[in-house]
Amino acid sequence: MRRVPSPSGSSAKSKHMIDLGSLFDSYNRQARLYPALIALLPPLITVLAWYPVLLTSNATATAVTLVTSCGLLYSFMAFSRSRGKNVERRLLADWGGWPTTLWLRHADSSLSEQTKARYHAALGVHVPNLSLPSSAEEKADPRRADDAYRSAVDWLKERCRGKDFPLVAIENAEYGFRCNLRGLRSFGMSVALLALLASLFGVWRLSGLASGDLRTGNWVEVLERIAQAPPVLIWGAVVVDIVTIVFWILVVRDSWVRQAGDQYARALLATCDRL
């Protein structure tokens, strides 16, 4: 007789796996979902290190499916986006505007004069009902000049959507990723620190040490007992927590976001040569 495969095998597990590609497009995954998942990584790794049986539990797979079905991944994405927007408003005030607007100003030196003149000429020809200001007009009315530059950039953004401009899409997603991570910085640091403290407390309990052991002065013995108490997985989770905290402090900074903003501005304005 023909044997029927058991549903408890890999085929049963596969139906619980999440296909993020079918849930979100590339931009939403990279710019909005991934920052939220990075922020939640330390507590998740910590829980799995202390309870590794969850990795092979059918109940866990079912819970993951329910989380996805109930829209919690969308909630994570919305939370990430809202925190990023709050940071973006502050950064734009600090920068004085979008890098694309700044670079189109006659008074700005980020682009060479020849490159800027070429971009102005292309935008002036192709953008409907647009009159870009001269240097004198920009000095006389900077706000009106910036309105014209923003209008040109808005048109350029719409014009450069799609597969014909892959570099623009890549740099846009990179900027969104960094900006949203910056927005989640305080939240991410807090949950990573809580996960670290929880693991260290658990290690202390496993070592069987008491407060009186610290007063003996035999630190070598104390450290040996602490090091030998938990399994390697738990120490791995501690390392992940520490590395994540360092990442939030040293990497996810305003200058890191500005770098991505400049890269996106350069890629977007460079499309003027293809109009």
C-alpha positions in Angstrom: 0.0 0.0 0.0 1.1 3.6 -0.6 2.2 5.3 2.6 0.8 8.7 3.4 3.4 11.2 4.7 3.0 12.1 8.3 1.8 15.6 8.9 4.3 15.9 11.8 7.2 16.1 9.4 8.8 19.0 7.6 5.7 19.6 5.5 3.7 20.3 8.7 6.3 22.8 9.9 6.5 24.5 6.6 2.9 25.7 6.7 3.7 27.6 9.9 6.6 29.5 8.3 6.2 33.2 7.5 6.7 34.3 3.9 7.5 38.0 4.5 7.8 38.5 0.8 4.1 37.8 0.4 3.1 40.1 3.3 5.1 43.2 2.5 6.9 44.7 -0.4 10.6 45.2 -0.5 10.5 48.8 0.9 8.2 48.0 3.8 10.3 45.0 4.8 13.6 46.8 4.8 12.6 50.3 5.9 9.8 49.6 8.4 9.6 45.9 9.5 13.3 45.1 9.8 14.1 47.9 12.3 11.2 46.8 14.5 12.5 43.2 14.4 16.0 44.3 15.2 14.7 46.1 18.2 12.9 43.0 19.4 15.8 40.6 18.7 17.6 40.7 22.1 14.5 39.6 24.2 13.7 37.0 21.6 17.2 35.6 21.6 17.2 35.6 25.4 14.0 33.7 25.7 15.1 31.1 23.2 18.4 30.7 24.9 16.8 30.0 28.2 14.0 27.9 26.8 15.5 26.2 23.6 12.7 23.7 23.5 10.6 26.5 22.0 12.6 26.2 18.8 11.1 22.8 18.1 7.7 23.3 19.7 4.6 23.0 17.5 2.9 25.4 19.9 5.6 28.0 19.0 5.0 27.6 15.3 1.2 28.0 15.9 1.8 31.1 18.0 3.9 32.7 15.3 1.2 32.0 12.7 -1.4 33.6 15.0 0.8 36.6 15.6 1.1 37.1 11.8 -2.6 36.5 11.2 -3.6 39.0 13.9 -1.6 41.7 12.2 1.1 42.2 14.9 3.7 42.3 12.2 1.8 45.2 10.7 1.7 46.8 14.1 5.4 46.5 14.5 5.9 48.1 11.1 3.5 51.0 12.0 5.3 51.5 15.3 8.6 51.6 13.5 7.4 54.1 11.0 5.8 56.5 13.5 9.0 56.6 15.6 11.0 57.2 12.5 8.7 60.1 11.4 9.1 61.8 14.8 12.9 61.7 14.5 12.7 62.8 10.8 10.9 66.0 11.8 13.6 66.8 14.3 16.4 66.0 11.9 14.9 68.1 9.1 14.8 71.0 11.4 18.4 70.5 12.4 19.5 70.0 8.7 17.5 73.0 7.5 15.5 70.9 5.1 15.8 67.8 2.9 19.3 67.3 1.4 17.8 67.4 -2.1 16.4 70.9 -1.4 19.7 72.0 0.1 21.8 70.8 -2.8 19.6 72.5 -5.4 20.2 75.9 -3.7 22.6 78.2 -5.5 24.2 79.0 -2.1 25.0 75.4 -1.3 28.3 73.9 -2.3 27.5 70.2 -2.0 27.3 69.9 -5.8 29.7 71.4 -8.3 28.4 74.5 -10.2 28.4 72.6 -13.5 26.4 69.6 -12.0 24.0 71.9 -10.3 23.4 74.0 -13.5 22.8 70.8 -15.4 20.2 69.6 -12.9 18.5 73.0 -12.9 18.3 73.0 -16.6 16.9 69.5 -16.8 14.3 70.1 -14.2 13.3 73.5 -15.7 12.6 71.8 -19.1 10.8 68.7 -17.9 8.8 69.7 -14.8 5.5 71.3 -15.8 4.7 74.8 -14.7 8.0 75.1 -12.8 10.3 78.2 -12.8 13.5 77.7 -10.8 14.9 80.8 -9.2 18.1 82.5 -10.1 20.8 83.1 -7.5 19.6 86.7 -7.0 15.9 85.5 -6.7 17.0 82.9 -4.2 18.7 85.5 -2.0 15.7 87.8 -2.3 13.1 85.2 -1.3 14.7 82.0 0.1 11.3 80.5 1.2 9.8 80.8 -2.3 13.0 79.4 -3.8 12.8 76.3 -1.5 9.2 75.8 -2.5 10.3 75.6 -6.1 13.0 73.1 -5.3 10.7 71.0 -3.2 8.1 71.0 -6.0 10.8 69.9 -8.5 12.0 67.1 -6.2 8.4 65.9 -5.6 7.9 65.6 -9.3 11.3 63.8 -9.6 10.3 61.3 -7.0 7.1 60.3 -8.8 9.0 60.2 -12.1 11.7 57.9 -10.7 9.6 55.1 -9.2 9.8 51.6 -10.5 12.3 49.1 -11.8 13.9 51.6 -14.2 15.6 53.4 -11.3 16.9 50.6 -8.9 19.5 52.7 -7.2 16.9 55.3 -6.2 14.8 52.6 -4.6 17.8 51.0 -2.8 19.0 54.3 -1.4 15.4 55.3 -0.4 14.9 52.0 1.5 18.3 52.4 3.2 17.4 55.9 4.4 14.1 54.7 5.7 15.8 51.8 7.5 18.3 54.0 9.2 15.8 56.7 10.1 13.3 54.3 11.6 16.1 52.6 13.5 17.1 56.0 14.9 13.5 56.5 16.0 13.6 53.1 17.8 16.9 53.8 19.5 15.6 54.4 23.0 13.1 51.6 22.8 15.7 49.2 21.4 18.3 50.0 24.0 15.7 49.6 26.8 14.6 46.1 25.8 18.2 45.0 25.1 19.2 46.2 28.6 16.2 44.5 30.2 17.1 41.2 28.4 20.7 41.5 29.5 19.8 42.1 33.1 17.3 39.2 33.0 20.0 36.9 31.7 22.6 38.0 34.3 20.1 37.5 37.1 19.4 34.0 35.8 23.1 33.3 35.6 23.5 34.4 39.2 20.7 32.2 40.3 22.1 29.2 38.4 25.5 29.7 40.0 24.0 29.2 43.4 25.9 32.2 44.8 24.6 34.3 47.7 25.4 37.9 48.6 27.7 36.6 51.3 29.9 35.0 48.7 30.9 38.4 47.4 32.2 39.4 50.8 34.7 36.5 51.0 37.0 38.3 48.5 37.6 35.1 46.6 36.7 36.6 43.2 38.4 33.9 41.2 36.1 31.2 42.6 33.0 33.4 42.2 33.8 34.1 38.6 34.5 30.4 37.9 31.1 29.4 39.4 29.4 32.1 37.3 31.1 31.1 34.1 30.3 27.4 34.6 26.7 27.9 35.7 24.8 28.5 32.4 25.0 26.6 29.1 26.8 28.2 26.1 23.5 29.4 24.6 22.8 31.7 27.5 26.3 33.2 27.3 25.6 33.7 23.6 22.4 35.6 24.4 24.4 37.8 26.8 26.9 38.6 24.0 24.0 39.4 21.6 22.5 41.8 24.2 25.8 43.6 24.8 26.6 43.9 21.1 23.1 45.2 20.4 23.4 47.9 23.1 26.8 49.0 21.7 25.3 49.1 18.2 22.4 51.4 19.4 24.9 53.7 21.1 27.7 53.9 18.6 26.1 53.3 15.2 22.5 54.5 15.3 23.2 58.2 15.4 22.0 61.3 13.7 25.1 61.4 11.5 24.4 57.8 10.3 20.9 58.8 9.2 22.3 61.9 7.4 24.7 59.8 5.5 21.9 57.7 4.1 19.9 60.9 3.3 22.8 62.3 1.3 23.2 59.0 -0.5 19.5 59.1 -1.5 19.7 62.7 -2.5 22.7 62.0 -4.7 21.0 59.0 -6.4 17.7 60.9 -6.9 19.2 64.1 -8.4 21.5 62.1 -10.6 18.4 60.9 -12.5 18.1 64.4 -13.9 20.7 63.3 -16.4 18.4 60.6 -17.7 15.3 62.8 -18.2 
